[in-house]
Amino acid sequence: MKKNKTILIVDDVEINRVILAEIFKDSYQIVEAGSGAEAIGIINGHPDIVAVLLDLLMPGVSGLGVLEDMNRTGRIKHIPVFLITAAESEAVLMEGYHLGAVDVIRKPFMTQFLQCRVSNLIELYAHRNALEDIVEEQVEKLQAVNRSMVETLAAIIEFRDCESGEHVKRIGKLTRVMMTEVSNTYPEYYLPKEEIDIIVTSSVLHDIGKISIPDQILNKPGRLTAEEFDIMKQHTVKGCEILQSIPDIMDKSIYSYSYDICRHHHERWDGKGYPDGLRGDEISIWAQVVAVADVYDALTSERVYKAAYSREKAVDMIYHGECGAFNPKLLEVFRNALEQI
């Protein structure tokens, strides 16, 4: 019944492998390794292994070395490892446990007792792995729902502002390039790819507050008056109010990044931005990145109140502070990312 499942027996003493293989041959496929190095190759190349019976003391790569490699690859989370031992010290056994081993098989081997212990833990891991797969599937579905909701909100902006539909898509692309570049270039700004993915999704909502801006201001073909510009600047805080009204139906990470980006993508490095007058790294790096992406795209796009600038002119304006001050490190990243952009 279980012959499609494979147990790996790792021991440099052949007679030990023969005895253990005899115990489990009627219920499982058996694979043997006479060294730690051989065992690592089998574990990483064999998808059907459901348990490893592992000798600790072997020449070359020891059993602990095998456990360390299983931790490195993440296999230790899904495959139960049983330590084969006769009289190893308690310290060695504890190190094995700390590296993820689940039980100890002591010599001489007790056949029926050993069969029950190994089979029970194999079944336990199988149920746990299946549950993790279900959870992962549900998480993926939830993430898809969140992405769909974000795209729907972005579409609402598009209906209000004919420029923002393509604008938010380009902002997402620019944000990904720049966040990846800044993360790879400056350790203090490092973020894993998974976080950058969330930031890119969140960046789409940076202008959600424009929904609340009157049409005659939002789509005015000429220059805004000081009073009109004060109203336009409120889109940062109005966007946060919109997000605050839907936190329970949005992924917490997306909500957090969206809120911060929405509020602070018009802050500037010298403290002369809005709405909070933040200065320097008081502004999160993701809000700084979206700010540069937002300005660059606005400059190179045609708007109701201006023609599109050339790429060279837009870059020159950003570097000479005509659009406000930006983080010097971010400007260097922007220069390096221009080819990708």
RANORPE-V663781 format. One record per residue. N is the residue number from 1. RES is the residue in one small letter. SS is DSSP state (H for helix, E for strand, C for the rest). PSI is psi in degrees with one decimal (* if undefined). D_LAST is the distance of its C-alpha to the last C-alpha in Angstrom with 2 decimals. Layout:
BEGIN
N,RES,SS,PSI,D_LAST ; N,RES,SS,PSI,D_LAST
END
This chain:
BEGIN
1,m,C,-32.8,56.44 ; 2,k,C,12.4,53.91 ; 3,k,C,-13.2,53.98 ; 4,n,C,-4.0,50.38 ; 5,k,C,144.1,49.43 ; 6,t,E,132.9,49.34 ; 7,i,E,132.4,50.62 ; 8,l,E,124.0,49.71 ; 9,i,E,121.0,52.62 ; 10,v,E,112.9,51.80 ; 11,d,C,135.7,54.80 ; 12,d,C,-9.7,55.93 ; 13,v,C,115.5,59.50 ; 14,e,H,-38.9,60.08 ; 15,i,H,-34.7,63.01 ; 16,n,H,-40.1,60.91 ; 17,r,H,-40.1,58.36 ; 18,v,H,-44.2,61.25 ; 19,i,H,-47.1,62.82 ; 20,l,H,-37.6,59.64 ; 21,a,H,-38.5,58.78 ; 22,e,H,-37.8,62.26 ; 23,i,H,-37.2,61.83 ; 24,f,H,-0.2,58.66 ; 25,k,C,-28.2,59.02 ; 26,d,C,-18.2,60.53 ; 27,s,C,-21.7,57.64 ; 28,y,C,154.5,54.51 ; 29,q,E,143.5,53.08 ; 30,i,E,130.9,53.44 ; 31,v,E,138.2,51.17 ; 32,e,E,148.6,52.39 ; 33,a,E,133.8,50.88 ; 34,g,C,3.9,53.06 ; 35,s,C,162.5,50.51 ; 36,g,H,-39.4,47.59 ; 37,a,H,-42.9,45.20 ; 38,e,H,-40.1,46.37 ; 39,a,H,-41.9,45.97 ; 40,i,H,-43.8,42.32 ; 41,g,H,-41.0,41.58 ; 42,i,H,-46.2,43.46 ; 43,i,H,-42.6,41.90 ; 44,n,H,-14.8,38.32 ; 45,g,H,2.2,39.20 ; 46,h,C,106.1,41.63 ; 47,p,C,-12.7,40.31 ; 48,d,C,7.8,43.83 ; 49,i,E,126.6,45.17 ; 50,v,E,-8.9,46.59 ; 51,a,E,151.5,48.31 ; 52,v,E,124.9,48.75 ; 53,l,E,112.7,52.16 ; 54,l,E,119.4,51.38 ; 55,d,E,137.6,53.79 ; 56,l,C,-45.1,52.84 ; 57,l,C,101.7,54.70 ; 58,m,C,148.5,53.64 ; 59,p,C,154.0,53.31 ; 60,g,C,-126.0,49.83 ; 61,v,C,117.7,47.27 ; 62,s,C,176.7,49.27 ; 63,g,H,-36.5,49.01 ; 64,l,H,-35.7,47.11 ; 65,g,H,-37.8,44.57 ; 66,v,H,-43.9,44.14 ; 67,l,H,-40.0,43.63 ; 68,e,H,-40.5,41.03 ; 69,d,H,-37.7,39.03 ; 70,m,H,-32.3,39.42 ; 71,n,H,-40.5,38.01 ; 72,r,H,-40.1,35.03 ; 73,t,H,-10.5,34.24 ; 74,g,C,0.2,35.22 ; 75,r,H,-25.6,38.11 ; 76,i,H,-23.4,40.64 ; 77,k,H,-21.5,39.63 ; 78,h,C,-11.2,40.77 ; 79,i,C,120.2,43.66 ; 80,p,E,136.7,46.88 ; 81,v,E,127.4,48.19 ; 82,f,E,127.9,51.93 ; 83,l,E,126.1,53.20 ; 84,i,E,123.9,56.23 ; 85,t,E,151.7,58.56 ; 86,a,C,-59.4,62.17 ; 87,a,C,36.0,62.57 ; 88,e,C,154.3,59.19 ; 89,s,C,157.2,59.05 ; 90,e,H,-34.9,57.93 ; 91,a,H,-41.1,55.14 ; 92,v,H,-42.9,53.66 ; 93,l,H,-40.9,53.94 ; 94,m,H,-37.0,52.26 ; 95,e,H,-38.9,49.35 ; 96,g,H,-43.2,49.10 ; 97,y,H,-42.6,49.11 ; 98,h,H,-26.5,46.42 ; 99,l,C,2.4,44.24 ; 100,g,C,-0.7,44.73 ; 101,a,C,147.8,48.00 ; 102,v,C,-19.9,49.90 ; 103,d,E,168.7,53.50 ; 104,v,E,133.0,56.00 ; 105,i,E,114.3,58.19 ; 106,r,E,143.0,61.29 ; 107,k,C,145.6,63.64 ; 108,p,C,154.4,66.05 ; 109,f,C,135.2,64.18 ; 110,m,C,106.8,65.67 ; 111,t,H,-62.3,64.84 ; 112,q,H,-42.2,65.04 ; 113,f,H,-42.2,63.65 ; 114,l,H,-41.2,60.71 ; 115,q,H,-43.6,60.01 ; 116,c,H,-46.3,59.92 ; 117,r,H,-46.5,57.65 ; 118,v,H,-46.1,55.06 ; 119,s,H,-41.5,55.15 ; 120,n,H,-42.9,54.87 ; 121,l,H,-32.5,51.79 ; 122,i,H,-44.7,50.17 ; 123,e,H,-39.4,50.74 ; 124,l,H,-45.6,49.47 ; 125,y,H,-37.4,46.18 ; 126,a,H,-43.5,45.90 ; 127,h,H,-41.4,46.28 ; 128,r,H,-43.9,43.85 ; 129,n,H,-39.7,41.18 ; 130,a,H,-40.6,41.77 ; 131,l,H,-41.1,41.44 ; 132,e,H,-37.4,38.15 ; 133,d,H,-40.6,36.85 ; 134,i,H,-44.6,38.02 ; 135,v,H,-43.8,36.40 ; 136,e,H,-40.4,33.06 ; 137,e,H,-41.4,33.32 ; 138,q,H,-37.9,34.12 ; 139,v,H,-42.9,31.20 ; 140,e,H,-40.3,28.84 ; 141,k,H,-41.7,30.57 ; 142,l,H,-41.0,30.28 ; 143,q,H,-37.6,26.56 ; 144,a,H,-40.2,26.28 ; 145,v,H,-43.0,28.44 ; 146,n,H,-41.8,26.35 ; 147,r,H,-40.3,23.12 ; 148,s,H,-41.1,25.15 ; 149,m,H,-41.9,26.50 ; 150,v,H,-43.6,23.17 ; 151,e,H,-35.0,21.98 ; 152,t,H,-43.7,25.35 ; 153,l,H,-39.8,25.01 ; 154,a,H,-36.2,21.62 ; 155,a,H,-34.2,23.42 ; 156,i,H,-41.3,26.10 ; 157,i,H,-41.5,23.71 ; 158,e,H,-39.8,22.64 ; 159,f,H,-34.6,26.34 ; 160,r,H,-37.1,26.95 ; 161,d,C,108.8,24.02 ; 162,c,C,-15.8,22.87 ; 163,e,C,-25.7,19.46 ; 164,s,H,-22.0,18.66 ; 165,g,H,-56.2,18.57 ; 166,e,H,-29.7,15.25 ; 167,h,H,-48.0,14.08 ; 168,v,H,-31.0,14.77 ; 169,k,H,-42.6,13.02 ; 170,r,H,-35.3,9.65 ; 171,i,H,-41.6,10.60 ; 172,g,H,-43.9,11.30 ; 173,k,H,-45.0,8.04 ; 174,l,H,-39.4,6.38 ; 175,t,H,-42.5,9.70 ; 176,r,H,-46.9,9.83 ; 177,v,H,-47.4,7.07 ; 178,m,H,-39.5,8.69 ; 179,m,H,-40.2,12.11 ; 180,t,H,-42.9,12.14 ; 181,e,H,-45.6,11.34 ; 182,v,H,-34.9,13.92 ; 183,s,H,-38.0,16.30 ; 184,n,H,-23.5,16.36 ; 185,t,H,-38.8,16.76 ; 186,y,C,110.6,19.33 ; 187,p,H,-33.0,22.21 ; 188,e,H,-17.2,23.25 ; 189,y,H,11.4,20.13 ; 190,y,C,136.1,20.25 ; 191,l,C,141.0,20.03 ; 192,p,C,160.5,20.60 ; 193,k,H,-36.7,18.26 ; 194,e,H,-39.8,20.72 ; 195,e,H,-40.0,20.33 ; 196,i,H,-38.5,16.54 ; 197,d,H,-42.3,17.07 ; 198,i,H,-40.4,19.53 ; 199,i,H,-41.6,17.41 ; 200,v,H,-45.0,14.67 ; 201,t,H,-43.6,17.68 ; 202,s,H,-32.0,19.16 ; 203,s,H,-25.3,16.26 ; 204,v,C,-26.2,17.01 ; 205,l,C,13.5,20.31 ; 206,h,C,-30.2,19.34 ; 207,d,C,21.0,20.91 ; 208,i,H,-27.8,23.77 ; 209,g,H,-13.5,26.24 ; 210,k,H,-15.2,25.68 ; 211,i,H,-32.0,28.10 ; 212,s,H,-4.3,30.82 ; 213,i,C,132.2,30.08 ; 214,p,C,144.9,32.49 ; 215,d,H,-39.4,31.27 ; 216,q,H,-19.5,32.68 ; 217,i,H,-44.6,30.41 ; 218,l,H,-39.9,27.29 ; 219,n,C,26.0,27.28 ; 220,k,C,128.1,29.11 ; 221,p,C,-20.5,28.12 ; 222,g,C,-172.6,29.17 ; 223,r,C,138.7,28.72 ; 224,l,C,146.1,29.88 ; 225,t,C,169.3,33.06 ; 226,a,H,-40.6,33.35 ; 227,e,H,-42.0,35.06 ; 228,e,H,-38.8,32.47 ; 229,f,H,-36.2,29.62 ; 230,d,H,-38.3,31.63 ; 231,i,H,-42.3,31.76 ; 232,m,H,-39.2,28.03 ; 233,k,H,-20.1,27.37 ; 234,q,C,-9.2,29.47 ; 235,h,H,-22.2,26.76 ; 236,t,H,-48.7,25.66 ; 237,v,H,-33.0,29.16 ; 238,k,H,-37.4,29.98 ; 239,g,H,-40.3,27.06 ; 240,c,H,-37.3,28.53 ; 241,e,H,-39.4,31.90 ; 242,i,H,-45.2,30.63 ; 243,l,H,-36.8,29.17 ; 244,q,H,-21.9,32.47 ; 245,s,C,-9.2,34.33 ; 246,i,C,29.9,32.74 ; 247,p,H,-29.3,32.33 ; 248,d,H,-15.3,34.78 ; 249,i,H,12.7,32.85 ; 250,m,C,140.7,29.46 ; 251,d,C,137.5,28.51 ; 252,k,H,-39.7,29.29 ; 253,s,H,-44.3,26.03 ; 254,i,H,-41.8,23.99 ; 255,y,H,-46.7,26.50 ; 256,s,H,-48.5,26.28 ; 257,y,H,-42.3,22.52 ; 258,s,H,-44.0,22.43 ; 259,y,H,-48.2,25.31 ; 260,d,H,-44.8,23.88 ; 261,i,H,-43.1,20.46 ; 262,c,H,-43.1,22.34 ; 263,r,H,-32.9,24.75 ; 264,h,H,10.7,22.71 ; 265,h,C,-0.7,19.28 ; 266,h,C,9.4,21.03 ; 267,e,C,155.3,22.68 ; 268,r,C,153.5,22.00 ; 269,w,C,-34.1,22.48 ; 270,d,C,5.3,25.67 ; 271,g,C,8.2,27.25 ; 272,k,C,15.6,27.10 ; 273,g,C,-165.7,25.04 ; 274,y,C,160.7,26.60 ; 275,p,C,-11.3,28.39 ; 276,d,C,-2.7,29.64 ; 277,g,C,34.8,28.92 ; 278,l,C,152.3,27.43 ; 279,r,C,142.8,26.72 ; 280,g,H,-138.2,24.64 ; 281,d,H,12.1,24.27 ; 282,e,H,-24.4,26.52 ; 283,i,C,127.8,23.25 ; 284,s,C,149.8,21.78 ; 285,i,H,-32.5,18.58 ; 286,w,H,-35.9,17.04 ; 287,a,H,-36.1,18.19 ; 288,q,H,-43.9,16.81 ; 289,v,H,-46.2,13.27 ; 290,v,H,-34.0,13.62 ; 291,a,H,-46.2,15.15 ; 292,v,H,-45.1,12.30 ; 293,a,H,-40.7,9.88 ; 294,d,H,-46.7,12.91 ; 295,v,H,-45.9,13.63 ; 296,y,H,-44.8,10.36 ; 297,d,H,-36.8,10.46 ; 298,a,H,-40.2,14.18 ; 299,l,H,-38.7,14.11 ; 300,t,H,3.4,12.04 ; 301,s,C,148.0,14.10 ; 302,e,C,134.3,17.76 ; 303,r,E,165.9,20.14 ; 304,v,C,-21.5,23.92 ; 305,y,C,1.3,24.50 ; 306,k,E,160.4,22.15 ; 307,a,C,165.1,20.31 ; 308,a,C,136.8,16.56 ; 309,y,C,156.5,15.67 ; 310,s,C,159.7,13.82 ; 311,r,H,-44.4,10.43 ; 312,e,H,-42.5,12.72 ; 313,k,H,-41.3,15.19 ; 314,a,H,-44.6,13.02 ; 315,v,H,-43.0,11.87 ; 316,d,H,-41.4,15.56 ; 317,m,H,-40.1,16.84 ; 318,i,H,-43.5,15.03 ; 319,y,H,-24.8,16.28 ; 320,h,C,14.2,19.69 ; 321,g,C,16.0,20.27 ; 322,e,C,-12.3,20.67 ; 323,c,C,21.1,19.02 ; 324,g,C,166.3,20.84 ; 325,a,C,139.1,20.75 ; 326,f,C,158.0,18.14 ; 327,n,C,121.7,18.68 ; 328,p,H,-37.7,18.61 ; 329,k,H,-37.6,17.39 ; 330,l,H,-35.0,14.43 ; 331,l,H,-36.9,13.68 ; 332,e,H,-41.8,13.96 ; 333,v,H,-42.1,11.54 ; 334,f,H,-41.6,9.03 ; 335,r,H,-43.8,9.93 ; 336,n,H,-26.9,9.60 ; 337,a,H,-4.8,6.17 ; 338,l,C,-38.2,4.89 ; 339,e,C,-40.8,5.46 ; 340,q,C,-39.1,3.79 ; 341,i,C,*,0.00
END
